[in-house]
Structure formats: structure tokens, C-alpha cells
Amino acid sequence: MSRFALHHRCWNHEPREAVCRCPECGRSFCRECVTEHDARLVCAACLESLGRARGVRRRNLRRFVPAAMALGGIVLAWMIFYGAGQAAILFTARMEQSSWQSR
């Protein structure tokens, strides 16, 4: 080996040779200590922090779910009552028309 070759050791397991470096924290890890996530090899600590960040984004969207459901319910109720009202108007108009024709 050349004199410039570096022998990295795993951050968690000192006797093991490191196979990759985590792109998030920059530490070297052995094969046991890394996991593939979004086509990258990431250490467990960084994977947990990435999962928490993704969970926060989901929680932010979940805040709007009750408001969206309430708005959807109001729109659905409006459509049902509007349709029932239009049907009642049409029904009464036809009944009046048929009563005038029968005279």
C-alpha cells in the first residue's frame, strides 16, 4: 500500500474496518452500522434524525385534516340540501302543471 492510504475504523466498532462514510455526519462506519436510505448509506443516528424530520412534516399536514374534513362535510351537506330543494321545486312545479291541465 502507498503511504497515503488511510485505514479508517468504524466509529462504533474500533477493531472493524470502515466501509463507508455517512453523508450526513461524515463519520466512518462498518457494514453492520449503516443502512441504505434514499439510495445512500446512512448511519443509525442520522437515519433516526431523518425519520424525525420527515415525521414533523407529516404532522404539519395532519393539522389541516380536521379543517379539510369539516369543509368537505359542509360542501357535501350543501350539495345534498341544494339537490333536495331543487327536486322539491321541480316536483311542486310539475304537480301544479298537472293540476292546471286536469281542469
Protein Blocks (a to p, Z undefined) as FASTA:
>chain_A
ZZkbccdddfklmmbccfbdcfklopacdfklpcceehiacdfklmmmmmmmmmmmmmmm
mmmmmmmmmmmmmmmmmmmmmmmmmmmmmmmmmmmmmmmmmZZ
